[in-house]
Each structure stands twice: as C-alpha cells, then as structure tokens.
Amino acid sequence: MGRYDGRVVAVTGAARGIGFGCAQRFAAEGASVAILDLDEAAAAEAAAKIELVDGAQAVGIGCNVGVADSATAAVERVVAELGGIHVLMNNAGVTRDNLLFKMTEEDWDLVMGVHLKGAFLMTKAAQVHFVAQKYGKVCNVSSISALGNRGQANYSAAKMGIQGFTRTLGIELGPFGINVNAIAPGFIATEMTDATARRLGVDVDEFRKMNADANPVKRVGFPEDIAAAAAFLCSDEASYITGQTLYVDGGITLG
Ligand SMILES: NC(=O)c1ccc[n+]([C@@H]2O[C@H](COP(=O)([O-])OP(=O)(O)OC[C@H]3O[C@@H](n4cnc5c(N)ncnc54)[C@H](O)[C@@H]3O)[C@@H](O)[C@H]2O)c1
C-alpha cells in the first residue's frame, strides 16, 4: 500500500529534470501522474517512461503555465483524463541570468511569468477542485537563490516571491483542508545546471565537483533528493505542516 494510492498528482515542467524525478517518485508510491510541460510530445514521451503501480496511469499534457487559458485547460484535462486532482507541484522553470545592468525587460518578464505567475495561475485553477473536495496539496519549488545570487535578480525575486506566495496560501487555504509548502533546492544536477556550466564555459563535471565541494555534505543533489522531500510534504503524514519552505541543499545555506 503506497502513500499515494488513488491520488492524482500533477507536476509542471516534468518532461525532464527535477519534475520528472518527482513524478516518478509519486508514481512509485501509487499515484497516477500528469506530466505538464511546454511541448505535449515531450510530456507524453516522459509520461510513457514513468513506472506505474497496477491500476495507475500517466499522461503527458502540453501547457504553458504562464498563460491563464493554458494553465486552466491543463488542470481541467488532468481532472478529465485522470479522474481528479489531489496534488499540484509547481516546478516549471527557466533562467535568464544576467547582471542587472544587462538584464532585459524580456528576461525579467519571462522568469517572473513562468515561476511566479505560473505558480499563481496553476494553483488558482487547481484550488477550485481542492476546495470543493476539501483536500489538496500544493508543493512549490523555490531555490537557494531566493536568498540572493549574483546575476539572478529576476530568478531570485521570483523564488523569494514563491516563498511569500506559499506562506499566504498556507493561511488562506488551510481551513479548506489544503496544505501549501515549498522546497528550496540547492545545486541539483539537471539540464538547467548543465546549461549554466556551458554558459560559464566550465566543464559540466568540473562544475558539479565545484558545487559538491562547496557544501557540507560534499555532493551535488539529484532530482531524487527533491522527490523524497516532495513525497513527504504532499503526504498525509505532513498534514500539520503548511506555509513552510524546506531547504534541500546539502547545507550550503548554513553559512
Ligand atoms: N537544478 C537546480 O539546481 C535547481 C535549484 C533550485 C531550484 N530549481 C528549480 O527547480 C525547477 C526544475 O528545475 P530543473 O533543474 O529540473 O530544470 P530543467 O530545465 O531541467 O526543467 C525545467 C522544465 O520546465 C519546463 N518549462 C519551462 N517553462 C515552462 C512553462 N512556461 N510551462 C511549462 N513548462 C515549462 C521546461 O520545458 C523543462 O522541461 C525549476 O523551478 C528550477 O528553478 C532547480
């Protein structure tokens, strides 16, 4: 018997990376999962790779979380195709790093639009169902960059915004049986961090080693590390926890 038997979990930006790892973990614990990502074909391909327990299903749905109609339509498709929605993980993300004086308005708007507006639109669409059934779990993805990171004024502002959003929804939605929490990952080895290495002109393995050496536990994180935290925070074992941000970062923010 899994913690997510009979549950439907939707994860945004889950065609790869952290989102895919989380979807796989929820499925391993019994959930039916919806992989939401920009490209429906990539989402469907990822859904086909999910290892399910008997009776569960995985679907891939094309969705731009930052566009209201697309976000709402995606949630409605999850409910129609999987029979409901119990957990929403707002994971979709992009980076457009630059120092402030070089950061364009487009870089600012895109990053805010995907992370912050995307989490707002998706959660607004999902809470209609959560409130009606008096049950729901939201897991937002923040970052250690929320605490400040050179070259990431847009991303840092969005990720700290996610923490305020999480706390506020904890207050507003708690009375309706809905828990809202966030995870702030440190360095997680994914395409996003590999792309950062390439942009900085650093070898990918060297970049991972540098980041491993920088934290107390002396390793980088993997999507499975975030998935383990998400699987706890969205479970009924965590029903007395809401509005919190859990740093899953190998201790890098301890000082
Ligand atoms: N990798 C890290 O070290 C790290 C650290 C802290 C936080 N995070 C956060 O974790 C989340 C996942 O990161 P990742 O490393 O797996 O990144 P990734 O680039 O590997 O995956 C991100 C996914 O989001 C999708 N996406 C982008 N814009 C979208 C949109 N508008 N609508 C729907 N999907 C969209 C992409 O297509 C991609 O599949 C992001 O929110 C990121 O900011 C990552």
The ligand as a Gaussian input file, in Angstrom:
#p B3LYP/6-31G(d) Opt

LIG

0 1
 N       18.602000      22.363000     -10.914000
 C       18.831000      23.118000      -9.832000
 O       19.965000      23.180000      -9.306000
 C       17.718000      23.903000      -9.208000
 C       17.982000      24.567000      -7.999000
 C       16.965000      25.295000      -7.385000
 C       15.720000      25.356000      -7.963000
 N       15.487000      24.721000      -9.149000
 C       14.135000      24.823000      -9.708000
 O       13.616000      23.522000      -9.900000
 C       12.704000      23.544000     -11.001000
 C       13.102000      22.481000     -12.008000
 O       14.425000      22.734000     -12.437000
 P       15.281000      21.707000     -13.327000
 O       16.676000      21.846000     -12.887000
 O       14.622000      20.371000     -13.343000
 O       15.151000      22.433000     -14.766000
 P       15.040000      21.857000     -16.253000
 O       15.427000      22.997000     -17.131000
 O       15.777000      20.571000     -16.389000
 O       13.475000      21.545000     -16.393000
 C       12.517000      22.582000     -16.379000
 C       11.294000      22.129000     -17.167000
 O       10.327000      23.190000     -17.118000
 C        9.717000      23.280000     -18.389000
 N        9.142000      24.617000     -18.581000
 C        9.802000      25.796000     -18.767000
 N        8.928000      26.794000     -18.952000
 C        7.685000      26.255000     -18.876000
 C        6.374000      26.779000     -18.981000
 N        6.171000      28.095000     -19.224000
 N        5.327000      25.938000     -18.843000
 C        5.526000      24.622000     -18.613000
 N        6.746000      24.054000     -18.512000
 C        7.819000      24.870000     -18.639000
 C       10.867000      23.001000     -19.366000
 O       10.384000      22.665000     -20.654000
 C       11.590000      21.855000     -18.648000
 O       11.096000      20.587000     -19.026000
 C       12.725000      24.976000     -11.539000
 O       11.681000      25.718000     -10.972000
 C       14.060000      25.493000     -11.059000
 O       14.069000      26.891000     -10.983000
 C       16.459000      23.997000      -9.777000

